[in-house]
Amino acid sequence: MQVLSSLKSAKIRHSDCQVVRRRGRTYVICKSNPRFKAVQGRPGKKKSF
């Protein structure tokens, strides 16, 4: 999975790509060609016990 600064270029790669937002991150999902997966966003805060 690639970490990209711009997901607009990742969306143009394939017609089956979907841009999805989950838990503050933006993902590009492509079921027909999984190598086009991408993620954008910072990791969340880690819980310390």
mmCIF entry with sequence, helices, sheets and N, C-alpha, C, O atoms, coordinates in Angstrom:
data_MODEL
# 
_entry.id   MODEL 
# 
_entity.id                         1 
_entity.type                       polymer 
_entity.pdbx_number_of_molecules   1 
# 
_entity_poly.entity_id                      1 
_entity_poly.type                           'polypeptide(L)' 
_entity_poly.nstd_linkage                   no 
_entity_poly.nstd_monomer                   no 
_entity_poly.pdbx_seq_one_letter_code       MQVLSSLKSAKIRHSDCQVVRRRGRTYVICKSNPRFKAVQGRPGKKKSF 
_entity_poly.pdbx_seq_one_letter_code_can   MQVLSSLKSAKIRHSDCQVVRRRGRTYVICKSNPRFKAVQGRPGKKKSF 
_entity_poly.pdbx_strand_id                 A 
# 
loop_
_entity_poly_seq.entity_id 
_entity_poly_seq.num 
_entity_poly_seq.mon_id 
_entity_poly_seq.hetero 
1 1  MET n 
1 2  GLN n 
1 3  VAL n 
1 4  LEU n 
1 5  SER n 
1 6  SER n 
1 7  LEU n 
1 8  LYS n 
1 9  SER n 
1 10 ALA n 
1 11 LYS n 
1 12 ILE n 
1 13 ARG n 
1 14 HIS n 
1 15 SER n 
1 16 ASP n 
1 17 CYS n 
1 18 GLN n 
1 19 VAL n 
1 20 VAL n 
1 21 ARG n 
1 22 ARG n 
1 23 ARG n 
1 24 GLY n 
1 25 ARG n 
1 26 THR n 
1 27 TYR n 
1 28 VAL n 
1 29 ILE n 
1 30 CYS n 
1 31 LYS n 
1 32 SER n 
1 33 ASN n 
1 34 PRO n 
1 35 ARG n 
1 36 PHE n 
1 37 LYS n 
1 38 ALA n 
1 39 VAL n 
1 40 GLN n 
1 41 GLY n 
1 42 ARG n 
1 43 PRO n 
1 44 GLY n 
1 45 LYS n 
1 46 LYS n 
1 47 LYS n 
1 48 SER n 
1 49 PHE n 
# 
_struct_asym.id          A 
_struct_asym.entity_id   1 
# 
loop_
_struct_conf.conf_type_id 
_struct_conf.id 
_struct_conf.pdbx_PDB_helix_id 
_struct_conf.beg_label_comp_id 
_struct_conf.beg_label_asym_id 
_struct_conf.beg_label_seq_id 
_struct_conf.pdbx_beg_PDB_ins_code 
_struct_conf.end_label_comp_id 
_struct_conf.end_label_asym_id 
_struct_conf.end_label_seq_id 
_struct_conf.pdbx_end_PDB_ins_code 
_struct_conf.beg_auth_comp_id 
_struct_conf.beg_auth_asym_id 
_struct_conf.beg_auth_seq_id 
_struct_conf.end_auth_comp_id 
_struct_conf.end_auth_asym_id 
_struct_conf.end_auth_seq_id 
_struct_conf.pdbx_PDB_helix_class 
_struct_conf.details 
_struct_conf.pdbx_PDB_helix_length 
HELX_P HELX_P1 AA1 LYS A 8  ? ILE A 12 ? LYS A 8  ILE A 12 1 ? 5 
HELX_P HELX_P2 AA2 PRO A 34 ? PHE A 36 ? PRO A 34 PHE A 36 5 ? 3 
# 
_struct_conf_type.id          HELX_P 
_struct_conf_type.criteria    ? 
_struct_conf_type.reference   ? 
# 
_struct_sheet.id               AA1 
_struct_sheet.type             ? 
_struct_sheet.number_strands   4 
_struct_sheet.details          ? 
# 
loop_
_struct_sheet_order.sheet_id 
_struct_sheet_order.range_id_1 
_struct_sheet_order.range_id_2 
_struct_sheet_order.offset 
_struct_sheet_order.sense 
AA1 1 2 ? parallel      
AA1 2 3 ? anti-parallel 
AA1 3 4 ? anti-parallel 
# 
loop_
_struct_sheet_range.sheet_id 
_struct_sheet_range.id 
_struct_sheet_range.beg_label_comp_id 
_struct_sheet_range.beg_label_asym_id 
_struct_sheet_range.beg_label_seq_id 
_struct_sheet_range.pdbx_beg_PDB_ins_code 
_struct_sheet_range.end_label_comp_id 
_struct_sheet_range.end_label_asym_id 
_struct_sheet_range.end_label_seq_id 
_struct_sheet_range.pdbx_end_PDB_ins_code 
_struct_sheet_range.beg_auth_comp_id 
_struct_sheet_range.beg_auth_asym_id 
_struct_sheet_range.beg_auth_seq_id 
_struct_sheet_range.end_auth_comp_id 
_struct_sheet_range.end_auth_asym_id 
_struct_sheet_range.end_auth_seq_id 
AA1 1 GLN A 2  ? VAL A 3  ? GLN A 2  VAL A 3  
AA1 2 ALA A 38 ? GLN A 40 ? ALA A 38 GLN A 40 
AA1 3 ARG A 25 ? ILE A 29 ? ARG A 25 ILE A 29 
AA1 4 GLN A 18 ? ARG A 22 ? GLN A 18 ARG A 22 
# 
loop_
_atom_site.group_PDB 
_atom_site.id 
_atom_site.type_symbol 
_atom_site.label_atom_id 
_atom_site.label_alt_id 
_atom_site.label_comp_id 
_atom_site.label_asym_id 
_atom_site.label_entity_id 
_atom_site.label_seq_id 
_atom_site.pdbx_PDB_ins_code 
_atom_site.Cartn_x 
_atom_site.Cartn_y 
_atom_site.Cartn_z 
_atom_site.occupancy 
_atom_site.B_iso_or_equiv 
_atom_site.pdbx_formal_charge 
_atom_site.auth_seq_id 
_atom_site.auth_comp_id 
_atom_site.auth_asym_id 
_atom_site.auth_atom_id 
_atom_site.pdbx_PDB_model_num 
ATOM 1   N N  . MET A 1 1  ? 0.841   -1.168 0.000   1.00 0.00 ? 1  MET A N  1 
ATOM 2   C CA . MET A 1 1  ? 0.000   0.000  0.000   1.00 0.00 ? 1  MET A CA 1 
ATOM 3   C C  . MET A 1 1  ? 0.889   1.234  0.000   1.00 0.00 ? 1  MET A C  1 
ATOM 4   O O  . MET A 1 1  ? 1.837   1.321  0.780   1.00 0.00 ? 1  MET A O  1 
ATOM 5   N N  . GLN A 1 2  ? 0.590   2.173  -0.859  1.00 0.00 ? 2  GLN A N  1 
ATOM 6   C CA . GLN A 1 2  ? 1.410   3.366  -0.967  1.00 0.00 ? 2  GLN A CA 1 
ATOM 7   C C  . GLN A 1 2  ? 0.829   4.498  -0.126  1.00 0.00 ? 2  GLN A C  1 
ATOM 8   O O  . GLN A 1 2  ? -0.388  4.650  -0.028  1.00 0.00 ? 2  GLN A O  1 
ATOM 9   N N  . VAL A 1 3  ? 1.702   5.280  0.471   1.00 0.00 ? 3  VAL A N  1 
ATOM 10  C CA . VAL A 1 3  ? 1.295   6.491  1.176   1.00 0.00 ? 3  VAL A CA 1 
ATOM 11  C C  . VAL A 1 3  ? 1.561   7.651  0.228   1.00 0.00 ? 3  VAL A C  1 
ATOM 12  O O  . VAL A 1 3  ? 2.705   7.909  -0.147  1.00 0.00 ? 3  VAL A O  1 
ATOM 13  N N  . LEU A 1 4  ? 0.506   8.344  -0.154  1.00 0.00 ? 4  LEU A N  1 
ATOM 14  C CA . LEU A 1 4  ? 0.622   9.375  -1.178  1.00 0.00 ? 4  LEU A CA 1 
ATOM 15  C C  . LEU A 1 4  ? 0.303   10.751 -0.615  1.00 0.00 ? 4  LEU A C  1 
ATOM 16  O O  . LEU A 1 4  ? -0.466  10.876 0.338   1.00 0.00 ? 4  LEU A O  1 
ATOM 17  N N  . SER A 1 5  ? 0.897   11.785 -1.210  1.00 0.00 ? 5  SER A N  1 
ATOM 18  C CA . SER A 1 5  ? 0.575   13.142 -0.802  1.00 0.00 ? 5  SER A CA 1 
ATOM 19  C C  . SER A 1 5  ? -0.682  13.636 -1.501  1.00 0.00 ? 5  SER A C  1 
ATOM 20  O O  . SER A 1 5  ? -1.370  14.518 -0.988  1.00 0.00 ? 5  SER A O  1 
ATOM 21  N N  . SER A 1 6  ? -0.986  13.081 -2.657  1.00 0.00 ? 6  SER A N  1 
ATOM 22  C CA . SER A 1 6  ? -2.188  13.477 -3.383  1.00 0.00 ? 6  SER A CA 1 
ATOM 23  C C  . SER A 1 6  ? -2.914  12.233 -3.878  1.00 0.00 ? 6  SER A C  1 
ATOM 24  O O  . SER A 1 6  ? -2.359  11.447 -4.646  1.00 0.00 ? 6  SER A O  1 
ATOM 25  N N  . LEU A 1 7  ? -4.150  12.057 -3.436  1.00 0.00 ? 7  LEU A N  1 
ATOM 26  C CA . LEU A 1 7  ? -4.917  10.890 -3.857  1.00 0.00 ? 7  LEU A CA 1 
ATOM 27  C C  . LEU A 1 7  ? -5.664  11.136 -5.156  1.00 0.00 ? 7  LEU A C  1 
ATOM 28  O O  . LEU A 1 7  ? -6.251  10.205 -5.707  1.00 0.00 ? 7  LEU A O  1 
ATOM 29  N N  . LYS A 1 8  ? -5.660  12.349 -5.653  1.00 0.00 ? 8  LYS A N  1 
ATOM 30  C CA . LYS A 1 8  ? -6.319  12.615 -6.925  1.00 0.00 ? 8  LYS A CA 1 
ATOM 31  C C  . LYS A 1 8  ? -5.626  11.853 -8.049  1.00 0.00 ? 8  LYS A C  1 
ATOM 32  O O  . LYS A 1 8  ? -6.287  11.329 -8.946  1.00 0.00 ? 8  LYS A O  1 
ATOM 33  N N  . SER A 1 9  ? -4.306  11.790 -8.002  1.00 0.00 ? 9  SER A N  1 
ATOM 34  C CA . SER A 1 9  ? -3.576  11.039 -9.017  1.00 0.00 ? 9  SER A CA 1 
ATOM 35  C C  . SER A 1 9  ? -3.837  9.541  -8.876  1.00 0.00 ? 9  SER A C  1 
ATOM 36  O O  . SER A 1 9  ? -3.821  8.817  -9.872  1.00 0.00 ? 9  SER A O  1 
ATOM 37  N N  . ALA A 1 10 ? -4.075  9.075  -7.667  1.00 0.00 ? 10 ALA A N  1 
ATOM 38  C CA . ALA A 1 10 ? -4.353  7.658  -7.459  1.00 0.00 ? 10 ALA A CA 1 
ATOM 39  C C  . ALA A 1 10 ? -5.739  7.298  -7.970  1.00 0.00 ? 10 ALA A C  1 
ATOM 40  O O  . ALA A 1 10 ? -5.948  6.180  -8.441  1.00 0.00 ? 10 ALA A O  1 
ATOM 41  N N  . LYS A 1 11 ? -6.686  8.216  -7.888  1.00 0.00 ? 11 LYS A N  1 
ATOM 42  C CA . LYS A 1 11 ? -8.043  7.956  -8.350  1.00 0.00 ? 11 LYS A CA 1 
ATOM 43  C C  . LYS A 1 11 ? -8.085  7.810  -9.866  1.00 0.00 ? 11 LYS A C  1 
ATOM 44  O O  . LYS A 1 11 ? -8.897  7.046  -10.388 1.00 0.00 ? 11 LYS A O  1 
ATOM 45  N N  . ILE A 1 12 ? -7.225  8.529  -10.579 1.00 0.00 ? 12 ILE A N  1 
ATOM 46  C CA . ILE A 1 12 ? -7.238  8.524  -12.036 1.00 0.00 ? 12 ILE A CA 1 
ATOM 47  C C  . ILE A 1 12 ? -6.654  7.218  -12.596 1.00 0.00 ? 12 ILE A C  1 
ATOM 48  O O  . ILE A 1 12 ? -6.858  6.911  -13.770 1.00 0.00 ? 12 ILE A O  1 
ATOM 49  N N  . ARG A 1 13 ? -5.943  6.459  -11.785 1.00 0.00 ? 13 ARG A N  1 
ATOM 50  C CA . ARG A 1 13 ? -5.245  5.281  -12.274 1.00 0.00 ? 13 ARG A CA 1 
ATOM 51  C C  . ARG A 1 13 ? -6.144  4.245  -12.933 1.00 0.00 ? 13 ARG A C  1 
ATOM 52  O O  . ARG A 1 13 ? -5.779  3.671  -13.959 1.00 0.00 ? 13 ARG A O  1 
ATOM 53  N N  . HIS A 1 14 ? -7.324  3.999  -12.348 1.00 0.00 ? 14 HIS A N  1 
ATOM 54  C CA . HIS A 1 14 ? -8.177  2.919  -12.819 1.00 0.00 ? 14 HIS A CA 1 
ATOM 55  C C  . HIS A 1 14 ? -9.630  3.307  -12.605 1.00 0.00 ? 14 HIS A C  1 
ATOM 56  O O  . HIS A 1 14 ? -9.949  4.040  -11.669 1.00 0.00 ? 14 HIS A O  1 
ATOM 57  N N  . SER A 1 15 ? -10.508 2.821  -13.464 1.00 0.00 ? 15 SER A N  1 
ATOM 58  C CA . SER A 1 15 ? -11.918 3.219  -13.363 1.00 0.00 ? 15 SER A CA 1 
ATOM 59  C C  . SER A 1 15 ? -12.630 2.563  -12.182 1.00 0.00 ? 15 SER A C  1 
ATOM 60  O O  . SER A 1 15 ? -13.667 3.060  -11.744 1.00 0.00 ? 15 SER A O  1 
ATOM 61  N N  . ASP A 1 16 ? -12.095 1.453  -11.655 1.00 0.00 ? 16 ASP A N  1 
ATOM 62  C CA . ASP A 1 16 ? -12.738 0.761  -10.533 1.00 0.00 ? 16 ASP A CA 1 
ATOM 63  C C  . ASP A 1 16 ? -12.293 1.282  -9.171  1.00 0.00 ? 16 ASP A C  1 
ATOM 64  O O  . ASP A 1 16 ? -12.793 0.817  -8.147  1.00 0.00 ? 16 ASP A O  1 
ATOM 65  N N  . CYS A 1 17 ? -11.369 2.233  -9.136  1.00 0.00 ? 17 CYS A N  1 
ATOM 66  C CA . CYS A 1 17 ? -10.875 2.747  -7.864  1.00 0.00 ? 17 CYS A CA 1 
ATOM 67  C C  . CYS A 1 17 ? -11.955 3.558  -7.158  1.00 0.00 ? 17 CYS A C  1 
ATOM 68  O O  . CYS A 1 17 ? -12.679 4.333  -7.784  1.00 0.00 ? 17 CYS A O  1 
ATOM 69  N N  . GLN A 1 18 ? -12.052 3.365  -5.834  1.00 0.00 ? 18 GLN A N  1 
ATOM 70  C CA . GLN A 1 18 ? -12.990 4.119  -5.011  1.00 0.00 ? 18 GLN A CA 1 
ATOM 71  C C  . GLN A 1 18 ? -12.216 4.844  -3.927  1.00 0.00 ? 18 GLN A C  1 
ATOM 72  O O  . GLN A 1 18 ? -11.287 4.286  -3.342  1.00 0.00 ? 18 GLN A O  1 
ATOM 73  N N  . VAL A 1 19 ? -12.594 6.089  -3.656  1.00 0.00 ? 19 VAL A N  1 
ATOM 74  C CA . VAL A 1 19 ? -11.992 6.855  -2.576  1.00 0.00 ? 19 VAL A CA 1 
ATOM 75  C C  . VAL A 1 19 ? -12.924 6.754  -1.377  1.00 0.00 ? 19 VAL A C  1 
ATOM 76  O O  . VAL A 1 19 ? -14.101 7.099  -1.471  1.00 0.00 ? 19 VAL A O  1 
ATOM 77  N N  . VAL A 1 20 ? -12.391 6.274  -0.234  1.00 0.00 ? 20 VAL A N  1 
ATOM 78  C CA . VAL A 1 20 ? -13.188 6.014  0.956   1.00 0.00 ? 20 VAL A CA 1 
ATOM 79  C C  . VAL A 1 20 ? -12.520 6.683  2.144   1.00 0.00 ? 20 VAL A C  1 
ATOM 80  O O  . VAL A 1 20 ? -11.296 6.650  2.272   1.00 0.00 ? 20 VAL A O  1 
ATOM 81  N N  . ARG A 1 21 ? -13.331 7.301  3.028   1.00 0.00 ? 21 ARG A N  1 
ATOM 82  C CA . ARG A 1 21 ? -12.803 7.884  4.264   1.00 0.00 ? 21 ARG A CA 1 
ATOM 83  C C  . ARG A 1 21 ? -13.189 7.004  5.431   1.00 0.00 ? 21 ARG A C  1 
ATOM 84  O O  . ARG A 1 21 ? -14.363 6.688  5.626   1.00 0.00 ? 21 ARG A O  1 
ATOM 85  N N  . ARG A 1 22 ? -12.193 6.608  6.208   1.00 0.00 ? 22 ARG A N  1 
ATOM 86  C CA . ARG A 1 22 ? -12.426 5.785  7.400   1.00 0.00 ? 22 ARG A CA 1 
ATOM 87  C C  . ARG A 1 22 ? -11.523 6.257  8.520   1.00 0.00 ? 22 ARG A C  1 
ATOM 88  O O  . ARG A 1 22 ? -10.308 6.357  8.349   1.00 0.00 ? 22 ARG A O  1 
ATOM 89  N N  . ARG A 1 23 ? -12.119 6.548  9.668   1.00 0.00 ? 23 ARG A N  1 
ATOM 90  C CA . ARG A 1 23 ? -11.381 6.916  10.885  1.00 0.00 ? 23 ARG A CA 1 
ATOM 91  C C  . ARG A 1 23 ? -10.350 8.006  10.642  1.00 0.00 ? 23 ARG A C  1 
ATOM 92  O O  . ARG A 1 23 ? -9.230  7.926  11.147  1.00 0.00 ? 23 ARG A O  1 
ATOM 93  N N  . GLY A 1 24 ? -10.718 9.023  9.874   1.00 0.00 ? 24 GLY A N  1 
ATOM 94  C CA . GLY A 1 24 ? -9.827  10.153 9.649   1.00 0.00 ? 24 GLY A CA 1 
ATOM 95  C C  . GLY A 1 24 ? -8.771  9.926  8.586   1.00 0.00 ? 24 GLY A C  1 
ATOM 96  O O  . GLY A 1 24 ? -7.964  10.820 8.331   1.00 0.00 ? 24 GLY A O  1 
ATOM 97  N N  . ARG A 1 25 ? -8.748  8.773  7.963   1.00 0.00 ? 25 ARG A N  1 
ATOM 98  C CA . ARG A 1 25 ? -7.815  8.514  6.878   1.00 0.00 ? 25 ARG A CA 1 
ATOM 99  C C  . ARG A 1 25 ? -8.584  8.398  5.576   1.00 0.00 ? 25 ARG A C  1 
ATOM 100 O O  . ARG A 1 25 ? -9.774  8.085  5.572   1.00 0.00 ? 25 ARG A O  1 
ATOM 101 N N  . THR A 1 26 ? -7.906  8.647  4.485   1.00 0.00 ? 26 THR A N  1 
ATOM 102 C CA . THR A 1 26 ? -8.500  8.523  3.163   1.00 0.00 ? 26 THR A CA 1 
ATOM 103 C C  . THR A 1 26 ? -7.820  7.360  2.453   1.00 0.00 ? 26 THR A C  1 
ATOM 104 O O  . THR A 1 26 ? -6.594  7.302  2.354   1.00 0.00 ? 26 THR A O  1 
ATOM 105 N N  . TYR A 1 27 ? -8.636  6.437  1.962   1.00 0.00 ? 27 TYR A N  1 
ATOM 106 C CA . TYR A 1 27 ? -8.130  5.243  1.298   1.00 0.00 ? 27 TYR A CA 1 
ATOM 107 C C  . TYR A 1 27 ? -8.584  5.216  -0.152  1.00 0.00 ? 27 TYR A C  1 
ATOM 108 O O  . TYR A 1 27 ? -9.668  5.700  -0.480  1.00 0.00 ? 27 TYR A O  1 
ATOM 109 N N  . VAL A 1 28 ? -7.757  4.652  -1.014  1.00 0.00 ? 28 VAL A N  1 
ATOM 110 C CA . VAL A 1 28 ? -8.161  4.312  -2.370  1.00 0.00 ? 28 VAL A CA 1 
ATOM 111 C C  . VAL A 1 28 ? -8.212  2.795  -2.425  1.00 0.00 ? 28 VAL A C  1 
ATOM 112 O O  . VAL A 1 28 ? -7.218  2.119  -2.161  1.00 0.00 ? 28 VAL A O  1 
ATOM 113 N N  . ILE A 1 29 ? -9.392  2.264  -2.773  1.00 0.00 ? 29 ILE A N  1 
ATOM 114 C CA . ILE A 1 29 ? -9.609  0.826  -2.815  1.00 0.00 ? 29 ILE A CA 1 
ATOM 115 C C  . ILE A 1 29 ? -9.900  0.436  -4.251  1.00 0.00 ? 29 ILE A C  1 
ATOM 116 O O  . ILE A 1 29 ? -10.702 1.084  -4.923  1.00 0.00 ? 29 ILE A O  1 
ATOM 117 N N  . CYS A 1 30 ? -9.256  -0.612 -4.722  1.00 0.00 ? 30 CYS A N  1 
ATOM 118 C CA . CYS A 1 30 ? -9.500  -1.115 -6.073  1.00 0.00 ? 30 CYS A CA 1 
ATOM 119 C C  . CYS A 1 30 ? -9.557  -2.634 -5.989  1.00 0.00 ? 30 CYS A C  1 
ATOM 120 O O  . CYS A 1 30 ? -8.527  -3.290 -5.832  1.00 0.00 ? 30 CYS A O  1 
ATOM 121 N N  . LYS A 1 31 ? -10.768 -3.199 -6.095  1.00 0.00 ? 31 LYS A N  1 
ATOM 122 C CA . LYS A 1 31 ? -10.925 -4.643 -5.936  1.00 0.00 ? 31 LYS A CA 1 
ATOM 123 C C  . LYS A 1 31 ? -10.456 -5.405 -7.167  1.00 0.00 ? 31 LYS A C  1 
ATOM 124 O O  . LYS A 1 31 ? -9.990  -6.538 -7.045  1.00 0.00 ? 31 LYS A O  1 
ATOM 125 N N  . SER A 1 32 ? -10.568 -4.809 -8.347  1.00 0.00 ? 32 SER A N  1 
ATOM 126 C CA . SER A 1 32 ? -10.163 -5.529 -9.552  1.00 0.00 ? 32 SER A CA 1 
ATOM 127 C C  . SER A 1 32 ? -8.641  -5.560 -9.713  1.00 0.00 ? 32 SER A C  1 
ATOM 128 O O  . SER A 1 32 ? -8.102  -6.490 -10.313 1.00 0.00 ? 32 SER A O  1 
ATOM 129 N N  . ASN A 1 33 ? -7.937  -4.535 -9.173  1.00 0.00 ? 33 ASN A N  1 
ATOM 130 C CA . ASN A 1 33 ? -6.483  -4.508 -9.257  1.00 0.00 ? 33 ASN A CA 1 
ATOM 131 C C  . ASN A 1 33 ? -5.928  -4.007 -7.916  1.00 0.00 ? 33 ASN A C  1 
ATOM 132 O O  . ASN A 1 33 ? -5.732  -2.803 -7.752  1.00 0.00 ? 33 ASN A O  1 
ATOM 133 N N  . PRO A 1 34 ? -5.674  -4.900 -6.959  1.00 0.00 ? 34 PRO A N  1 
ATOM 134 C CA . PRO A 1 34 ? -5.310  -4.487 -5.604  1.00 0.00 ? 34 PRO A CA 1 
ATOM 135 C C  . PRO A 1 34 ? -4.002  -3.721 -5.483  1.00 0.00 ? 34 PRO A C  1 
ATOM 136 O O  . PRO A 1 34 ? -3.748  -3.132 -4.432  1.00 0.00 ? 34 PRO A O  1 
ATOM 137 N N  . ARG A 1 35 ? -3.167  -3.702 -6.506  1.00 0.00 ? 35 ARG A N  1 
ATOM 138 C CA . ARG A 1 35 ? -1.914  -2.954 -6.378  1.00 0.00 ? 35 ARG A CA 1 
ATOM 139 C C  . ARG A 1 35 ? -2.137  -1.454 -6.427  1.00 0.00 ? 35 ARG A C  1 
ATOM 140 O O  . ARG A 1 35 ? -1.198  -0.697 -6.181  1.00 0.00 ? 35 ARG A O  1 
ATOM 141 N N  . PHE A 1 36 ? -3.341  -0.996 -6.735  1.00 0.00 ? 36 PHE A N  1 
ATOM 142 C CA . PHE A 1 36 ? -3.640  0.429  -6.749  1.00 0.00 ? 36 PHE A CA 1 
ATOM 143 C C  . PHE A 1 36 ? -4.115  0.947  -5.395  1.00 0.00 ? 36 PHE A C  1 
ATOM 144 O O  . PHE A 1 36 ? -4.565  2.088  -5.295  1.00 0.00 ? 36 PHE A O  1 
ATOM 145 N N  . LYS A 1 37 ? -4.021  0.115  -4.343  1.00 0.00 ? 37 LYS A N  1 
ATOM 146 C CA . LYS A 1 37 ? -4.428  0.570  -3.016  1.00 0.00 ? 37 LYS A CA 1 
ATOM 147 C C  . LYS A 1 37 ? -3.540  1.720  -2.547  1.00 0.00 ? 37 LYS A C  1 
ATOM 148 O O  . LYS A 1 37 ? -2.343  1.750  -2.833  1.00 0.00 ? 37 LYS A O  1 
ATOM 149 N N  . ALA A 1 38 ? -4.138  2.661  -1.825  1.00 0.00 ? 38 ALA A N  1 
ATOM 150 C CA . ALA A 1 38 ? -3.359  3.787  -1.300  1.00 0.00 ? 38 ALA A CA 1 
ATOM 151 C C  . ALA A 1 38 ? -4.032  4.291  -0.030  1.00 0.00 ? 38 ALA A C  1 
ATOM 152 O O  . ALA A 1 38 ? -5.219  4.053  0.195   1.00 0.00 ? 38 ALA A O  1 
ATOM 153 N N  . VAL A 1 39 ? -3.264  4.987  0.791   1.00 0.00 ? 39 VAL A N  1 
ATOM 154 C CA . VAL A 1 39 ? -3.788  5.564  2.020   1.00 0.00 ? 39 VAL A CA 1 
ATOM 155 C C  . VAL A 1 39 ? -3.176  6.943  2.209   1.00 0.00 ? 39 VAL A C  1 
ATOM 156 O O  . VAL A 1 39 ? -2.023  7.183  1.851   1.00 0.00 ? 39 VAL A O  1 
ATOM 157 N N  . GLN A 1 40 ? -3.967  7.843  2.777   1.00 0.00 ? 40 GLN A N  1 
ATOM 158 C CA . GLN A 1 40 ? -3.486  9.189  3.063   1.00 0.00 ? 40 GLN A CA 1 
ATOM 159 C C  . GLN A 1 40 ? -4.020  9.604  4.418   1.00 0.00 ? 40 GLN A C  1 
ATOM 160 O O  . GLN A 1 40 ? -5.211  9.449  4.689   1.00 0.00 ? 40 GLN A O  1 
ATOM 161 N N  . GLY A 1 41 ? -3.158  10.129 5.271   1.00 0.00 ? 41 GLY A N  1 
ATOM 162 C CA . GLY A 1 41 ? -3.598  10.582 6.584   1.00 0.00 ? 41 GLY A CA 1 
ATOM 163 C C  . GLY A 1 41 ? -2.625  10.140 7.650   1.00 0.00 ? 41 GLY A C  1 
ATOM 164 O O  . GLY A 1 41 ? -1.853  9.200  7.464   1.00 0.00 ? 41 GLY A O  1 
ATOM 165 N N  . ARG A 1 42 ? -2.674  10.833 8.767   1.00 0.00 ? 42 ARG A N  1 
ATOM 166 C CA . ARG A 1 42 ? -1.782  10.524 9.878   1.00 0.00 ? 42 ARG A CA 1 
ATOM 167 C C  . ARG A 1 42 ? -2.342  9.390  10.710  1.00 0.00 ? 42 ARG A C  1 
ATOM 168 O O  . ARG A 1 42 ? -3.559  9.221  10.793  1.00 0.00 ? 42 ARG A O  1 
ATOM 169 N N  . PRO A 1 43 ? -1.471  8.612  11.325  1.00 0.00 ? 43 PRO A N  1 
ATOM 170 C CA . PRO A 1 43 ? -1.962  7.596  12.258  1.00 0.00 ? 43 PRO A CA 1 
ATOM 171 C C  . PRO A 1 43 ? -2.536  8.271  13.505  1.00 0.00 ? 43 PRO A C  1 
ATOM 172 O O  . PRO A 1 43 ? -2.106  9.358  13.888  1.00 0.00 ? 43 PRO A O  1 
ATOM 173 N N  . GLY A 1 44 ? -3.494  7.624  14.118  1.00 0.00 ? 44 GLY A N  1 
ATOM 174 C CA . GLY A 1 44 ? -4.128  8.178  15.307  1.00 0.00 ? 44 GLY A CA 1 
ATOM 175 C C  . GLY A 1 44 ? -3.231  8.117  16.520  1.00 0.00 ? 44 GLY A C  1 
ATOM 176 O O  . GLY A 1 44 ? -2.128  7.574  16.465  1.00 0.00 ? 44 GLY A O  1 
ATOM 177 N N  . LYS A 1 45 ? -3.706  8.672  17.606  1.00 0.00 ? 45 LYS A N  1 
ATOM 178 C CA . LYS A 1 45 ? -2.941  8.651  18.848  1.00 0.00 ? 45 LYS A CA 1 
ATOM 179 C C  . LYS A 1 45 ? -2.957  7.244  19.434  1.00 0.00 ? 45 LYS A C  1 
ATOM 180 O O  . LYS A 1 45 ? -3.987  6.569  19.437  1.00 0.00 ? 45 LYS A O  1 
ATOM 181 N N  . LYS A 1 46 ? -1.806  6.816  19.929  1.00 0.00 ? 46 LYS A N  1 
ATOM 182 C CA . LYS A 1 46 ? -1.729  5.505  20.543  1.00 0.00 ? 46 LYS A CA 1 
ATOM 183 C C  . LYS A 1 46 ? -2.111  5.620  22.003  1.00 0.00 ? 46 LYS A C  1 
ATOM 184 O O  . LYS A 1 46 ? -1.744  6.575  22.687  1.00 0.00 ? 46 LYS A O  1 
ATOM 185 N N  . LYS A 1 47 ? -2.848  4.637  22.464  1.00 0.00 ? 47 LYS A N  1 
ATOM 186 C CA . LYS A 1 47 ? -3.256  4.626  23.865  1.00 0.00 ? 47 LYS A CA 1 
ATOM 187 C C  . LYS A 1 47 ? -2.138  4.078  24.714  1.00 0.00 ? 47 LYS A C  1 
ATOM 188 O O  . LYS A 1 47 ? -1.556  3.044  24.388  1.00 0.00 ? 47 LYS A O  1 
ATOM 189 N N  . SER A 1 48 ? -1.833  4.750  25.787  1.00 0.00 ? 48 SER A N  1 
ATOM 190 C CA . SER A 1 48 ? -0.818  4.256  26.716  1.00 0.00 ? 48 SER A CA 1 
ATOM 191 C C  . SER A 1 48 ? -1.496  3.842  27.999  1.00 0.00 ? 48 SER A C  1 
ATOM 192 O O  . SER A 1 48 ? -2.389  4.532  28.490  1.00 0.00 ? 48 SER A O  1 
ATOM 193 N N  . PHE A 1 49 ? -1.075  2.716  28.544  1.00 0.00 ? 49 PHE A N  1 
ATOM 194 C CA . PHE A 1 49 ? -1.702  2.204  29.753  1.00 0.00 ? 49 PHE A CA 1 
ATOM 195 C C  . PHE A 1 49 ? -0.837  2.417  30.957  1.00 0.00 ? 49 PHE A C  1 
ATOM 196 O O  . PHE A 1 49 ? -1.218  2.041  32.065  1.00 0.00 ? 49 PHE A O  1 
# 
